[in-house]
């Protein structure tokens, strides 16, 4: 299966690669007036990725009307660019014949990417429109574990026996009708169809026909197992500057190939997932309904409520000092805010470093020490500032002393917890991006309030 060439243009885009509002407004007008020809004119110069973005700009009712007027605008390339929730909606709306035409133009890895997020009836409907050989290839890929190299790879591979010459390979390529739409290497295989190395197209085309392929093979060659985690694959692509790499089955035979575009998509998805999880919003997109957003955010808000209750319990232990010195209630939000922000800074760096494998057991102590010292120094600086503010604001030197000492303690704890909590979660096999925020916030709030009010009860009462 080879993807047809798509026309790409920046017409209709602003300089920062956003769709211009005039085009979006024109699309909405064409939908409202039922002008299918105008819709085709508006969509024709756009890249598939921009068409996908345009669909996300529209309301659900507008998208359905658009598909009814010009469903042929949604080709395979557009389907592969649209985010998952919206793609499922479009697949349910598209007529079967248009859906079949769109899917047939995709390479196997793109078909798998679309199918794996659909429920079984939708999967079966799409599989039914594929040719028998294409269906078998896609079903075999779907049989591999989710988030594995087997799911990520494309089945279309350009391979050649390792004893061939450049001329043999060129003649073979010219005789083939079903080459992938894009490929970067010719994989060399032994008689058992096991990959041994590969040759770049540049070296292939610049060498004489009599040159053995083995003489111009790349030294950066590496393979991935079909069961290998796609995150590890993407990390290897980024770490070792790979363009493409063969995937092997349990017997070491060539099963497919992964290309850099798919690896970079995985890296982008993992980064996006970490950002969402750190913010406690889960896997959301702008196309989600209000009810879906409420369902996804509710658990995180509930967890935050529990942590807030714990902080409130700590505060309740010091009711007497709060009643006696009302100024403390005024200063408490400062302690909580400074500690929370400092911890978030440290935690964000730690979580990202864990995701990129830069923070490991060998340098963890150094990073912990660095964050602790940074928190302590920031705490001292802001302690002096808030000590002066406390004295000037309330005219009581001891209030300035209390908030200054509490600031040092809280920022030190914030720096340490921002690293220690993600490290501990990672050690326990829990995604640090998933739960670090809640635990770190709880630690800084509880420690900050306890230090501030505890010191106040000792010094001021």
N, C-alpha and C positions, 0 to 999 in steps of 0.2 A: 504494500500500500504506500503510495507516495502522495505527498500533499501538494496540491497545485500551487503554482506561483501566485502570490497575492500582491496586489498593487499597494505600495506604501507611499504615503505622502504626508507632508506636514500641513497641507491645506486645511483650513478650518481649525487650526490649533493656535493658541496664543504662544508667546515666546517661551513661557515656562511649561509648555507641553500640556496645558489644560485645554479642553474643548472650549471654543469661544461661545459665549452666551447666545450670540446671534444664531449660530448653527443649531444649538439645542432648542431655541425658541422656534426656529423654522421647522424643525422636526416635529415639534408639538403641534404646530399649526397644520402641517401636512397630515398628521394623524387625525386631527379634529375635522379636517375637510375631506378625509378619505382619499387623498391624492397619492396613490402608489408611485406614479412616475416621479413626482417630486421627491419622495423618500429615497428612491434609487439614485437620483441625482445628488442628493445630500450625502448619502452613504458611500457613493462610488469612490471618491478620492481617499477615504479614510483607511488607515491600517486596522487590521483585525483587533488589535489591543485597544484602539480608540473607539471602535464600534462597541466593544465590550463595555468601555467606560460610559459611552453614551446610553446604553441600555440601563446602566445603574443610575443614571440621572433621572430616568422616567419613573412615573408611578406605575403600580401594578396594572391598573386598567389601561394605561397608555401602552404598556408593553404588549398586552394581549391584543389590543387593536392593531398595533404595528405588525405583529406576527400574522394577524389575519390578512392584512393588506399586502405585506411583502415579506413573508416568512423566508423566502429564498435569500434574503440578506444575511441570514445566520448560517454561514458555511462552517465547515469543520474547524478552520483556524479560529473563528470567532468563538465557537463552543469551547475550545480548549483555553481561551483567554478569560472567559467569564468565571467569576468566583462561584464556589460550589452551590450555595443556596439558590442563587439566581439561575444557575445552569439547570438545576432540577426543575425549577418552575418553567423554564423555556422548553425543556424536553417534554414536559407534560402537555404543553400548549401546541407545539409544532405538529403539523400533519405528518403521518408516518412516512410518506414518500419523500418529503423534504428532509426529514430527519435521516432517512437512509442515505440520501445523496450527500448530506453533510458528513456523516460518519465514514462513508466509503473513501473519502479523500484524505483520511488521517493515517499517520503511521501508528504502529501497534502500541507504542508507549502512550501516545495521546489518547487512543481509544480506551486503554486501561485506566488512565487518569480520570476519564469521564465516567466510566462504568463503576469504578470502585466506590464511589460516593452515592450511588443510586440504590434504591431498594430492589429486591429480586425481580418483581414484575417488569420494572423499567429496564433492568439489565437484560432480561430475556428478550424484550422488545427490540433493543438495540442489537443484540447478538444475532437476532433473526435476519437482520438486513445485510449482514456481512456474508461474503463468499465463504465457502466451507473451509478453505485453507486459512483464511484470515481469522475466522471464528475459532478454529482450533488453536492458532497461535495466541489469540487474546485470552482464551479460556485457560491455557497453560500458564500464562503470566498471572492471571487472577488466582491460580492455585497456590502461588507462592505467598509467604506471610505478608501481611500488610506492613508498609513502611520498609520493605526489603529491597535489595538490589534487583531481585527478580521482577518486582512490580515496576521498578523505575526504568528498567532497560527497554530498548526497542529490539524487536526480533530481527529486523532487517539489518544484516551485517554484510559488509564487503570483505570476503576472505579469499586467500590464495594459498596454494601449497608452498611450503618454505623453500622448495628447490627451484621455483620459477624464476625467470628473469623479468626485467622491466618490460620487455616486449611482450612476453606471455601475459603479464598482468594487464597491460594496456589493451591488447587484443580481446582479452576476456571481458573487460569492462565495456568496451565498445559493442560487444555482441549481446550484452545483457539489456533486457527491456524493463526489468523491475528493480532498478537501483533505488536506494533511498533518496529522498529529496535533497538531503544534505548529509555528507559524511566527510571525515577528516583523515582517516587512516585506512589502509588496507591491512587487515589482520593476517598474519602468516600462521598457518596451522600445520601440525605434523600429520602423518597418515591416520592417526586416531582422532583427528579433528580437535586436537588440543592446541590452543593458542601458544605460540612460542615468542612472538614479538610482533611489531607492526612497522609499517612504512608510511610516512606522511605523503600526502598528495604532491606537495611541493618537491620533495626529493624524487618521487616517482617520475614527475613530468620533466625534471631537469637532468635526469640521468640517461645515459645511452641505452638502447634497447637490449644490448648484450649484458648489461650489468645484472648480476644476481641480486635478487631482492634482499638476501641476507646481508649483503655488503652495505646497504644503505638503511638498515633497520635502526630504529630509535633505541637509545639506552634508557629512556624514562619509562619503559614498558612495565606495567603492573596489571594484575587482574583482580577481580572481586568475585566472591562466592555469591550465588543466587540468594542465599539466606542472610547475607550481611546487611546490617542496618543501614538504611539510606542516609541517615545522619552522618555515619562514619564514612560512607562513600563521598558525600558532599564535602566533608572535612578534608579528605585525602585529595580531592580535586583542587580545592583551594590551597592546601598546604604544599602540594607538589606541582602546581601549575599544569594540571592535565587538561587536555582538550577532549579526548575520548578514551575509553578503557573497556576492554572485553569483560564479559561476565561469564563465569564457568559454572557448570552444574556439579553435582556430587562426584562425578567421575572425571572431572577436569576438562570436559569437552566444552567447546564454545557454544554458549546458549543465547547470547545477545551482546549488545554494546550499550554503554551509557555515554551520553555526550554532555558537554559542559553546560549547555543551556538547561538541561534537566537538573544537573547537580546544583546550579546556581538558584534554581527555583526552590529546591529543598532548603538551601541555606537561607534564602529570603523568608520562606515559610517558618523555619525554626526561629529566626530572629523576630518575626512578627508575633509568633506564638509566645515568646518570652516577654515581649513588651506588653501584650494583652494580659498575660498572667500576672505580671508585676503590678498592673493596674487593677487587677481583679475584675476584668470584664469578659474573660473567657474568649471563645472563638466567635467574634461578632463581625458584622459587615453593615454597610449603610443600607443594604437591601433587606435586612431583617425587619420583621414586623415589630410593633410595639410590644405585643405579648411575648414574642420570642426574646426580646431584650430583657423584659422583666424577669422571665424565667431564668435566664442565664446569669443575671446580676444578683438575683435574690440570695443565693447561697453565700456569695462573698460578702454581701452586706450583713447577713446573719452572723457570719463568723466575726466580722468587725464589731458587731453589736456585743458579742460575748467578750471580746477584748476590751471594749469600752466599759462594760460592766465591771470587769476585773479592776480597771483603773479607778472606777468610781468607788469600789469597795475599799481600795487603799485610801482614797480621799476621806471616806467616812470614818476611818480610824482616827482621823485628826480633826474631828468636828470642833473640839474645844479650842484648839489654837486658831482655827478659821473664824470662830465666833469672836475670839478675843482680839485677833489682828485681821481686820477685814482686808487690809492691803494685800494680804497673801492671795486672796481670791482673784485680785486684779492681776497679779504677776504669774499665776499658775499657767495660763495659756501660753505665755512666753516660754516657759520651761518645756511644755509639751511640744510646741511648734519647733523650737530649736533642736530638740532631741530627735523628733521625727524626721526633720529635713536632713540632719547630719547622718542619721542611720540610713535613710534612703539613698543618699549619695554613695556611701560605702557599700551598701547592699547591691546597688545597680552595677557598680564596677565589678564586684565579686561574682555576681550571677553571670554577667557577660563573659568574664574571664573563665569561669567554669564551662560555659557553653562552647567557648573556642579552645578549650583545653590548655589555656595559658596558666591557670591556677591549678597546681598539682600538689601532691604530698611533698615534693622536693622543695617547693618555694612557699608553702603555706605559712610557716612560722615567720618568714621575712615579711610577707604581706600583712599578717596579723599584727606584727610589731609596727609596721609602717602606719597602718590605719589607727592603731592605738595611740601612737605618738602624735599623728595628725589631729586626732580627736582631742588629745590632751592640750596641744598647743592652741587649737581653735578655742577650746574651753577656757583657757587662761586669758586669751585676748578678749573674748566676750564677757568673761567674768569681771574684768576690769571695767568694761563699758557699762555692764548692767549694775555693777556695784555703785558706780557713780550715779547712774540713773536712779537707783533705789534710794540713795541718800538725798539727792536733789528733789526727787518727786515726793517722797514721804517724810523727809526731814529726820529720818531715824537711821543712824549709821548701821545698826545691827541688821536691819532689813537688807541693806546693801551687802553686808557680809554673807548673810544667809543665801541670797540669790546668786551671789558670786560663786560660793563653794558648790552650790547645787548645780550651777551651770557647768563647772569643771567636771563634776562627777557624771552628769548626764551625757555630755559630749564625748567623754572618754568611753563610757558604756556604749553609746551609739556607734562609735567607730569600731569597737570590738565586736559588738553583736551583728553589725552589718556584714562582717566577714564570717564570724563563727557560726551563725545560724545557717547561711547557705552551705557552708562546708559540712556541717552536721547533717543537714537534710540530704546532701549529695552522698554522704557516706552511708546513709540509711536507705539509699535507693529511691528517694523522693525527689521529684523535680524541684530544684531550688526556686525556680521562677514561680512555681505554683503556690508555695506556702510561705516563702521567706517574709513577704510583706507583712502578713498577719502577725507572725511571731516576733519580728523585729519591732513592730509598732507596740505590741504588748509589753515587750521588755523595756523599751525606752519610756513609755508612759508610766509603768509601774515603778521603775527605778527612779525616774525623774520626780514623780510626785512624792515617793517615799523619802527620797533624799531631801527634797525641798521642805516638805511639811515636818519630817522628822527633825531636821536641824532647827526649824523654826520653833518647834515645841520645846527643844532643849535650850535654845538661846533666848527666845523671846518671852517664855512663860516663867 
